[in-house]
Structure formats: C-alpha cells, structure tokens
Amino acid sequence: MEMKKSRKIILTVIGIIIAVYTLFPFYLVVMNTFKNANNIVADPVGFGGVSVSQLMANLSAVVNNSNFNFWYAFGTSAVITVLSLVLLALFGGMAAWVICRNKTKWSTVIYMTFIASMIIPFQVVMLPLISTFRDVGQFVGLSLLQSIPGIVFAYCGFGGAMTVFILTGFIKGIPYELEEAAAIDGCSPEGTFFRIIFPLLAPVITTVTILNGMWIWNDYLLPSLMLGQNGKVKTLPVAVQAFVGSYVKQWDLILTAALLAIIPMVIIFLVAQKQIMNGMVEGAIK
C-alpha cells in the first residue's frame, strides 16, 4: 500500500514537472505581451510592468502594422487550412474505404506505401519537392509554387498517409453487413460511402481534422519553401518570421505577433479536446 502511494506521488511530481516545462514558454509569451520592451528586458519572467492597457497597445500596433499585415496572413492560413482539411477528410476517407473493402494485393501494396511514407523525414524530400512542383507547373502551365492551390496539394500529400492510416483502422470495425444491406436496397458504391460510411466516420474524422489542422496552421517550413518569405502569399508563421526580422529588438511586438498566431489553435484545441479523445477511444474500440 505504501509502495503504491509513493509511486503515485512520484508520478504526480514528474507529471507536474513535465507540465511546467511544457507550458513555461507559453507563459513567457502570454505574460510578456502585457509589457513594453523595457519591462520585458528588465523582468522577462515576473509580473513587473504588466498592464492591460499595454496589451491593447501591443495588439493595436501589431494588427495595424503594414509590415505584418495580420488579417491577410490570417485569411491565407485559414483558407489553406480549411481547404486542406476538407480534401484530406474526403479523399482520405475514400481511399481508406476502398483499401479496406478491396482485399487484393494492390490494395495491400498501396496501404503499405501510405504507411512507409510516414517514416520519411520531410527534410529528405523538400528540395526534390520544390523542383518537381516547379517542373510540373511549367509543363501544365500552372503556378504550383507561390500559390494556394499548390501548397494545398502538398499538404494533402503529406497529410494523407496519417489520415488513411487512422481511418483504415476505424473502417475495419464497421460491419460489412451495413454495406451489403445498402447494396440490396439498390444503393450505388458512391451512395454507400456518402450515406453509410462517411457519417459513421464523423468521430475519427474530427480527431484527424484537428490533428492535421494544428500541424497545417502552425507549419513554417513548407510554406516558407513553397510560398517564399518575400512573396505576396504568406501564412501566419511566415508572416511572424518576417515581422521578427523587421523588429529584432522590439520583443513586445514580436511576442504579441506570436501570440496572435497561436491563439486560434489553442482555442480550437481547448474546445475540441473532448472530441479528440472520443475519436481516439472509439477508434481503439473499433
């Protein structure tokens, strides 16, 4: 009994230490947005100089700054994220369903290809990716670089593997008798998917969408490579990096810009964390 109690105390202490270590950078960002540059340098960790009026001044200075162009970058990130998530959910669900229901060697090969692609680091393929997109764009007469359709296409490729992997595990647990009954009633394969399978995927699609959404919204490397840091199309992470380059010593503005970039995903995660866990649990049960 004493051993279990001591173990519980030790695990609790370790959990608290990990939580503090993880949340400390976020605390620094939030706390220092309430200060001016001088107070941040003088007391970056404490509450000295904290003021709500200073926060409002920092927010106004960042949002209205022409070098940052917050609303344009926010809109660009939102469009790219939403389009990518919709396409990933739709085509990922279709691919997972076909892979599960067609027991052939080719379906197994395709599924294993999806799985294998998950272990390839992005840094290995990023330079060939850019050159390939440039060559293909020139061949078809479209601009795949420095354009929203091009980066959405790339996100669908990189996020498709995990999406198919998770959805495939869930679809395997859906009774095949449901699809047989739909076929007997005269439902086409497309109708079976959209009327029977896709609604049943709602919990796990919610989980996959949130996980992919946080990755796409916060991603910096792929947008910086495909869109360029000096191009007209900029996501929030790229815009924040360019803003930091313009205001190297003004930490009040830099940290406020960083806070504006991460707040949307924090809010979505806090609101939808129950759905994330429910989707994972239902997927495990399936």
PAROVEX-677212 format. One record per residue (C-alpha): y, x, z; residue number from 0; residue in one letter. Coordinates in steps of 0.5 Angstrom, whole numbers, plus 500, padded with zeros to 3 digits. Each point is the difference from the previous one (the first is absolute). Layout:
PAROVEX-677212
+-------+------+-----+-----+------+
: north : east :  up : pos : code :
+-------+------+-----+-----+------+
:     Y :    X :   Z : NUM :    A :
...
+-------+------+-----+-----+------+
***
This chain:
PAROVEX-677212
+-------+------+-----+-----+------+
: north : east :  up : pos : code :
+-------+------+-----+-----+------+
:   500 :  500 : 500 :   0 :    M :
:   505 :  506 : 502 :   1 :    E :
:   498 :  503 : 493 :   2 :    M :
:   502 :  494 : 496 :   3 :    K :
:   506 :  499 : 504 :   4 :    K :
:   502 :  508 : 499 :   5 :    S :
:   498 :  499 : 493 :   6 :    R :
:   504 :  494 : 499 :   7 :    K :
:   506 :  504 : 503 :   8 :    I :
:   500 :  506 : 496 :   9 :    I :
:   499 :  496 : 493 :  10 :    L :
:   506 :  496 : 502 :  11 :    T :
:   504 :  506 : 502 :  12 :    V :
:   498 :  503 : 493 :  13 :    I :
:   502 :  494 : 496 :  14 :    G :
:   507 :  500 : 504 :  15 :    I :
:   501 :  507 : 498 :  16 :    I :
:   498 :  498 : 492 :  17 :    I :
:   504 :  494 : 500 :  18 :    A :
:   506 :  504 : 503 :  19 :    V :
:   499 :  506 : 495 :  20 :    Y :
:   500 :  495 : 494 :  21 :    T :
:   506 :  496 : 502 :  22 :    L :
:   504 :  505 : 502 :  23 :    F :
:   503 :  502 : 493 :  24 :    P :
:   501 :  492 : 499 :  25 :    F :
:   504 :  500 : 507 :  26 :    Y :
:   504 :  506 : 498 :  27 :    L :
:   502 :  497 : 493 :  28 :    V :
:   502 :  493 : 503 :  29 :    V :
:   504 :  503 : 506 :  30 :    M :
:   504 :  505 : 496 :  31 :    N :
:   502 :  494 : 496 :  32 :    T :
:   504 :  498 : 505 :  33 :    F :
:   504 :  506 : 501 :  34 :    K :
:   505 :  504 : 496 :  35 :    N :
:   499 :  507 : 497 :  36 :    A :
:   503 :  504 : 506 :  37 :    N :
:   496 :  496 : 505 :  38 :    N :
:   493 :  501 : 496 :  39 :    I :
:   501 :  507 : 500 :  40 :    V :
:   502 :  500 : 508 :  41 :    A :
:   495 :  496 : 502 :  42 :    D :
:   494 :  498 : 495 :  43 :    P :
:   495 :  497 : 505 :  44 :    V :
:   504 :  497 : 505 :  45 :    G :
:   505 :  494 : 500 :  46 :    F :
:   506 :  503 : 500 :  47 :    G :
:   505 :  497 : 496 :  48 :    G :
:   496 :  494 : 498 :  49 :    V :
:   504 :  495 : 497 :  50 :    S :
:   499 :  493 : 497 :  51 :    V :
:   507 :  501 : 496 :  52 :    S :
:   498 :  507 : 498 :  53 :    Q :
:   493 :  497 : 497 :  54 :    L :
:   504 :  495 : 496 :  55 :    M :
:   505 :  505 : 497 :  56 :    A :
:   494 :  504 : 498 :  57 :    N :
:   497 :  495 : 497 :  58 :    L :
:   506 :  498 : 496 :  59 :    S :
:   501 :  507 : 498 :  60 :    A :
:   493 :  501 : 497 :  61 :    V :
:   500 :  493 : 497 :  62 :    V :
:   506 :  500 : 496 :  63 :    N :
:   499 :  508 : 498 :  64 :    N :
:   500 :  500 : 493 :  65 :    S :
:   496 :  507 : 500 :  66 :    N :
:   495 :  496 : 504 :  67 :    F :
:   500 :  493 : 496 :  68 :    N :
:   496 :  497 : 505 :  69 :    F :
:   499 :  493 : 497 :  70 :    W :
:   498 :  503 : 493 :  71 :    Y :
:   495 :  504 : 503 :  72 :    A :
:   497 :  495 : 505 :  73 :    F :
:   500 :  495 : 494 :  74 :    G :
:   496 :  505 : 496 :  75 :    T :
:   495 :  502 : 505 :  76 :    S :
:   499 :  492 : 501 :  77 :    A :
:   499 :  499 : 493 :  78 :    V :
:   495 :  506 : 499 :  79 :    I :
:   496 :  498 : 507 :  80 :    T :
:   499 :  493 : 498 :  81 :    V :
:   498 :  501 : 493 :  82 :    L :
:   495 :  505 : 502 :  83 :    S :
:   497 :  496 : 506 :  84 :    L :
:   499 :  494 : 495 :  85 :    V :
:   497 :  503 : 495 :  86 :    L :
:   495 :  504 : 505 :  87 :    L :
:   498 :  494 : 503 :  88 :    A :
:   499 :  496 : 494 :  89 :    L :
:   496 :  506 : 496 :  90 :    F :
:   497 :  503 : 506 :  91 :    G :
:   497 :  493 : 502 :  92 :    G :
:   498 :  499 : 492 :  93 :    M :
:   497 :  507 : 500 :  94 :    A :
:   496 :  499 : 507 :  95 :    A :
:   497 :  494 : 498 :  96 :    W :
:   498 :  502 : 493 :  97 :    V :
:   497 :  506 : 503 :  98 :    I :
:   496 :  496 : 506 :  99 :    C :
:   497 :  495 : 495 : 100 :    R :
:   498 :  504 : 495 : 101 :    N :
:   494 :  504 : 502 : 102 :    K :
:   500 :  505 : 494 : 103 :    T :
:   500 :  508 : 500 : 104 :    K :
:   507 :  500 : 497 : 105 :    W :
:   503 :  496 : 506 : 106 :    S :
:   497 :  505 : 505 : 107 :    T :
:   503 :  505 : 496 : 108 :    V :
:   507 :  497 : 500 : 109 :    I :
:   499 :  499 : 507 : 110 :    Y :
:   499 :  507 : 502 : 111 :    M :
:   505 :  502 : 495 : 112 :    T :
:   505 :  496 : 504 : 113 :    F :
:   497 :  503 : 507 : 114 :    I :
:   500 :  507 : 497 : 115 :    A :
:   508 :  499 : 498 : 116 :    S :
:   502 :  499 : 507 : 117 :    M :
:   498 :  507 : 502 : 118 :    I :
:   504 :  504 : 495 : 119 :    I :
:   507 :  502 : 503 : 120 :    P :
:   506 :  498 : 496 : 121 :    F :
:   503 :  507 : 500 : 122 :    Q :
:   494 :  502 : 495 : 123 :    V :
:   502 :  494 : 495 : 124 :    V :
:   507 :  500 : 501 : 125 :    M :
:   502 :  505 : 494 : 126 :    L :
:   495 :  497 : 495 : 127 :    P :
:   502 :  493 : 502 : 128 :    L :
:   507 :  501 : 498 : 129 :    I :
:   498 :  504 : 494 : 130 :    S :
:   495 :  494 : 498 : 131 :    T :
:   506 :  495 : 501 : 132 :    F :
:   505 :  504 : 496 : 133 :    R :
:   495 :  501 : 494 : 134 :    D :
:   497 :  492 : 500 : 135 :    V :
:   507 :  498 : 501 : 136 :    G :
:   502 :  504 : 494 : 137 :    Q :
:   494 :  497 : 496 : 138 :    F :
:   501 :  493 : 501 : 139 :    V :
:   508 :  500 : 500 : 140 :    G :
:   501 :  498 : 507 : 141 :    L :
:   503 :  504 : 506 : 142 :    S :
:   495 :  500 : 506 : 143 :    L :
:   504 :  506 : 503 : 144 :    L :
:   506 :  498 : 504 : 145 :    Q :
:   499 :  492 : 499 : 146 :    S :
:   497 :  495 : 505 : 147 :    I :
:   494 :  498 : 496 : 148 :    P :
:   498 :  507 : 499 : 149 :    G :
:   500 :  501 : 508 : 150 :    I :
:   496 :  493 : 501 : 151 :    V :
:   495 :  502 : 495 : 152 :    F :
:   499 :  507 : 504 : 153 :    A :
:   500 :  496 : 507 : 154 :    Y :
:   494 :  495 : 497 : 155 :    C :
:   496 :  506 : 498 : 156 :    G :
:   501 :  504 : 507 : 157 :    F :
:   499 :  494 : 504 : 158 :    G :
:   494 :  496 : 496 : 159 :    G :
:   495 :  505 : 503 : 160 :    A :
:   501 :  498 : 507 : 161 :    M :
:   501 :  492 : 498 : 162 :    T :
:   494 :  500 : 496 : 163 :    V :
:   496 :  503 : 506 : 164 :    F :
:   502 :  496 : 505 : 165 :    I :
:   500 :  493 : 496 : 166 :    L :
:   493 :  502 : 498 : 167 :    T :
:   497 :  501 : 507 : 168 :    G :
:   503 :  493 : 501 : 169 :    F :
:   498 :  496 : 494 : 170 :    I :
:   493 :  503 : 501 : 171 :    K :
:   499 :  495 : 506 : 172 :    G :
:   503 :  494 : 496 : 173 :    I :
:   494 :  495 : 499 : 174 :    P :
:   498 :  500 : 493 : 175 :    Y :
:   498 :  493 : 500 : 176 :    E :
:   507 :  498 : 500 : 177 :    L :
:   501 :  503 : 493 : 178 :    E :
:   493 :  497 : 498 : 179 :    E :
:   503 :  493 : 502 : 180 :    A :
:   506 :  501 : 496 : 181 :    A :
:   497 :  502 : 494 : 182 :    A :
:   495 :  494 : 501 : 183 :    I :
:   507 :  496 : 500 : 184 :    D :
:   502 :  503 : 494 : 185 :    G :
:   505 :  505 : 502 : 186 :    C :
:   501 :  506 : 496 : 187 :    S :
:   500 :  507 : 503 : 188 :    P :
:   507 :  500 : 500 : 189 :    E :
:   501 :  494 : 503 : 190 :    G :
:   494 :  502 : 505 : 191 :    T :
:   504 :  506 : 502 : 192 :    F :
:   507 :  497 : 501 : 193 :    F :
:   498 :  493 : 503 : 194 :    R :
:   494 :  503 : 505 : 195 :    I :
:   500 :  508 : 501 : 196 :    I :
:   507 :  501 : 500 : 197 :    F :
:   502 :  495 : 505 : 198 :    P :
:   495 :  503 : 504 : 199 :    L :
:   502 :  507 : 500 : 200 :    L :
:   507 :  498 : 503 : 201 :    A :
:   499 :  503 : 507 : 202 :    P :
:   498 :  507 : 497 : 203 :    V :
:   505 :  500 : 494 : 204 :    I :
:   505 :  499 : 506 : 205 :    T :
:   498 :  506 : 503 : 206 :    T :
:   499 :  504 : 494 : 207 :    V :
:   507 :  498 : 497 : 208 :    T :
:   503 :  502 : 507 : 209 :    I :
:   497 :  507 : 500 : 210 :    L :
:   502 :  501 : 493 : 211 :    N :
:   507 :  497 : 501 : 212 :    G :
:   501 :  505 : 505 : 213 :    M :
:   498 :  506 : 496 : 214 :    W :
:   504 :  498 : 494 : 215 :    I :
:   506 :  498 : 504 : 216 :    W :
:   500 :  507 : 503 : 217 :    N :
:   497 :  504 : 495 : 218 :    D :
:   505 :  506 : 498 : 219 :    Y :
:   496 :  505 : 496 : 220 :    L :
:   498 :  495 : 494 : 221 :    L :
:   507 :  497 : 499 : 222 :    P :
:   503 :  507 : 500 : 223 :    S :
:   496 :  502 : 495 : 224 :    L :
:   500 :  494 : 495 : 225 :    M :
:   507 :  498 : 501 : 226 :    L :
:   503 :  506 : 502 : 227 :    G :
:   505 :  502 : 505 : 228 :    Q :
:   506 :  499 : 496 : 229 :    N :
:   498 :  494 : 495 : 230 :    G :
:   503 :  493 : 501 : 231 :    K :
:   494 :  497 : 502 : 232 :    V :
:   499 :  502 : 508 : 233 :    K :
:   495 :  498 : 505 : 234 :    T :
:   503 :  500 : 507 : 235 :    L :
:   496 :  506 : 502 : 236 :    P :
:   503 :  504 : 494 : 237 :    V :
:   507 :  497 : 502 : 238 :    A :
:   500 :  502 : 507 : 239 :    V :
:   498 :  507 : 498 : 240 :    Q :
:   505 :  501 : 495 : 241 :    A :
:   505 :  497 : 505 : 242 :    F :
:   498 :  505 : 505 : 243 :    V :
:   501 :  505 : 495 : 244 :    G :
:   508 :  498 : 500 : 245 :    S :
:   501 :  499 : 507 : 246 :    Y :
:   496 :  506 : 503 : 247 :    V :
:   504 :  500 : 507 : 248 :    K :
:   501 :  493 : 501 : 249 :    Q :
:   494 :  498 : 504 : 250 :    W :
:   503 :  493 : 502 : 251 :    D :
:   500 :  498 : 493 : 252 :    L :
:   493 :  504 : 498 : 253 :    I :
:   496 :  496 : 506 : 254 :    L :
:   504 :  494 : 498 : 255 :    T :
:   497 :  500 : 493 : 256 :    A :
:   493 :  502 : 502 : 257 :    A :
:   500 :  494 : 505 : 258 :    L :
:   502 :  495 : 494 : 259 :    L :
:   495 :  503 : 496 : 260 :    A :
:   494 :  499 : 505 : 261 :    I :
:   502 :  493 : 504 : 262 :    I :
:   497 :  496 : 494 : 263 :    P :
:   493 :  502 : 501 : 264 :    M :
:   501 :  501 : 508 : 265 :    V :
:   502 :  492 : 500 : 266 :    I :
:   494 :  498 : 495 : 267 :    I :
:   495 :  504 : 504 : 268 :    F :
:   502 :  497 : 506 : 269 :    L :
:   500 :  493 : 497 : 270 :    V :
:   493 :  501 : 497 : 271 :    A :
:   496 :  505 : 504 : 272 :    Q :
:   496 :  494 : 502 : 273 :    K :
:   498 :  498 : 493 : 274 :    Q :
:   499 :  508 : 499 : 275 :    I :
:   495 :  500 : 506 : 276 :    M :
:   497 :  493 : 498 : 277 :    N :
:   499 :  502 : 493 : 278 :    G :
:   496 :  507 : 502 : 279 :    M :
:   496 :  496 : 505 : 280 :    V :
:   498 :  494 : 495 : 281 :    E :
:   498 :  506 : 495 : 282 :    G :
:   496 :  503 : 505 : 283 :    A :
:   496 :  494 : 502 : 284 :    I :
:   499 :  499 : 492 : 285 :    K :
+-------+------+-----+-----+------+
***
